Amino acid sequence: MMDGYSVLPVRGIPQVRPGDDLAELIAEAAPWLRDGDILVVTSKIVSKAEGRLADVPAAGPDRDAAREELLRSETARVVATRGQTRIVQTHHGFVMASAGIDNSNVDPAQLVLLPKDPDRSAADLRAALRERHHVDVAIIISDTMGRPWRNGLTDVALGCAGIAPLRDYRGETDPHGNELHLTQMAVVDELASAAELVKGKIDSVPVAVIRGLMSATEDSPGVVATLIRDAEHDLFSLGTAEAIALGAAAGKDRPA
């Protein structure tokens, strides 16, 4: 049992540009980091540092066309559409609106794409902080997503290093002696959401530190390998309209 934990904003990180050293920027802004801290880092600054920016027209039909082309390139499959909104699965496996392409907190003539490999980005950042700044922390790369059947957005984990993504309670018993068979808590998603409460797009605080919760671990799988549900177990792989259309098309192919 724990007595609690704290969530601390990391203020003073400047606008990140391609080629910037994130480990250096974070260490300068948070010299108070301790071993065992968990850093939750907004994916946008990771993308910026890694050069995952696309130059597009600042306005007009040409901008729309450029964004459309980017969306196609970042999409593995379309899950659902309604009006101009498209929910797609990215090549990582994430299901989200517009493949995570974002135009906030960036030059109007640019769009930000998700990091190519968020788990690798988390591992690299963790290694840089440990090797050059001598602090052993866990890293979570986070982004904002909507949720089916619920209004509002929340932050979730796209990548992690030094922390197990899931807390698996299967096989344990509750206080009444009942064995748990299904309970697996997505710890890194819960921490990403907690960190968002002290970050935010408008406040320009892209990093938060969670302290007092757990120690970093060397051997942990990443988010993509652990949290993305495979097609065999995905009960909601299609949007409603798409599922109906697919079923209707299949019905037409059946012999009368």
Buried (B, 14 or more C-beta within 10 A) or exposed (E): EEEEEEBBBBEEBEEBEEEBBBBEBBBEBBEEBEEBBBBBBBBBBBBBBBEBBBEBBEEEEEBEEBBEEBBEEBBBEBBBEEEEEBBBBBEBBBBBBBBBBBBEBBEEBEBBBBBBBBBBBBBBBBBBBBEEBEBBBBBBBBBBBBEEEEEEBBBBBBBBBBBBBBEEBEEEEEEEEEEEEEEBEBBBBBBBBBBBEBBBBEEEBBBBBBBBBBEBEEEBEBBBEBBEEEEEEEEEBBBEEBEEEEEEEEEEEEEE
